[in-house]
Amino acid sequence: MPDDFGTGVIVPIAKDTAGDITDVDNYRDIMVSPVISKTFEYCVMGKFHELNVKNDLQFGFKEKTRMFTCNFCFMSVY
């Protein structure tokens, strides 16, 4: 993997444009990656998709799940 595939440009995006734009907590970071590295990533993921193991305890970055699902499961157990 070339080192340049891990580089990108971090762009701060305001969460609330009507809020305080001088407050650091009002921003989230978005990383813009090079197109060639994203293309390579999609090719690799397409080739090895069946090896990508998903756990039922994972909620973040998982299709059709949200944080309230995690909170609901947590509150149901405890």
Residue pairs with C-beta under 8 A, 6 or more apart in sequence:
4 34
4 37
5 34
5 36
5 37
5 40
6 37
7 34
8 31
8 32
8 33
8 34
9 31
9 32
10 29
10 30
10 31
10 32
11 29
11 30
11 31
11 32
12 27
12 28
12 29
12 30
13 27
13 28
13 29
13 30
14 21
14 26
14 27
15 26
15 27
15 28
16 26
19 26
20 26
45 52
54 62
58 65
59 65
59 66
59 67
59 69
59 70
59 73
60 67
60 70
